[in-house]
Amino acid sequence: MMKTGNITIKDIARKLGISTSTVSRAIRGVPEVSPITRKQVLELAKKWEYEPNQIAQSLVQKKTRMIGVVVPTLTDLFFSTVISGIEEMAVLSGYRVMVCNTGEDADKEIEAVNTLLNCRVDGILISLTKNTKSFAHIDRIKKRKVSLVLFDRVSEQVAATKVVVDDRMGAFTATKYLIESEHKNIAFIGGPENTNIFKQRKRGYLDALLEYGFEKNIALIASTDLSKGSGSIAIRKIAQNNPLPDAIFAASDFLAIEVIHELVKLGWQVPEQISVIGFGGTEISKLILPQLTTIEQPAFEMGKTAMRLALSQLLYDAVSYQPELVSLATQLVIRGSSMSRNIQEVECM
């Protein structure tokens, strides 16, 4: 009669009249077990659909082969793509991934870290919320000697391995492209200024203006909290100023898309009257009309790199391991939401 319910090695041992240690060694492929016994154990294990107790194994090995991932949102295609990169590298290395979504809530971030630590994960990869100001929970990860990697949204206050994109250079490239396309009044719509990535993107915008001899115009600069509709509010405020912008660089694709929608409501033509460029390079940037010119981030590569660095930490003890900073390059992708002002003037003549 086939055994039903949760099968244990004790059930298999009792059926075959051998010790549980022999069953365990046979399943793990230890050489001391005879070929005949191993064959009997594996056939019965398959027949009864035996599955190893992962928790029991982790207690013996002192490793769960689990990696926790904490992200501020799962609705953003950027983070979904990062997670795909993490999972691909994890599977290739024999690890499983547990994902926690904080919803941009700093308290939920703390809860997620505590949950993952209680689950005894071997490593934690985390992208901070826009509201994270205290880092005691990050210190707990380090004290537990759990592998730790911060990615995308990181903090200068945390000494840990980090994987980021070169946000400043990406923003510099975007602004330089608009300047060299003969735009004179380039507006900037950023994210929360307490978040490092948005500080760097604003810095890149300002650095490009300075290098090309443009004066900083506070009336053309706005910050948002990234909430729904914040991009629309920002562009309405900028549109009230004089001079009006002929280009807008938004610090995320999400903001850029909101800007385009609002400009259409205001009766502006994109890109004929105003060019728009975003930052992210997510799939959604190709799904709107006109398609969005953007600074593309290597999201999948970021996930793979973060996972690789997390795994490499497991090979070092806490004393010998030194935190790393990996900065990935971005790429300008030119699409229909931007055009040269010079070309427009020629066409209108």
Secondary structure, DSSP 8 states (H G I E B T S, - for coil): ----SS--HHHHHHHHTS-HHHHHHHHHT-TTS-HHHHHHHHHHHHHTT----HHHHHHHHT---EEEEEES-SSSHHHHHHHHHHHHHHHHTT-EEEEEE-TT-HHHHHHHHHHHHHTT-SEEEE---TT----HHHHHHHHTT-EEEEESS--TT--SEEEEE-HHHHHHHHHHHHHHTT-SSEEEEE--TTSHHHHHHHHHHHHHHHHTT----GGGEEE----TTHHHHHHHHHTTSSS--SEEEESSHHHHHHHHHHHHHTT--TTTT-EEEEEE--GGGGSSSS--EEEE--HHHHHHHHHHHHHHHTTS-TTT----EEEE--EEE--TT---HHHHHHHH-
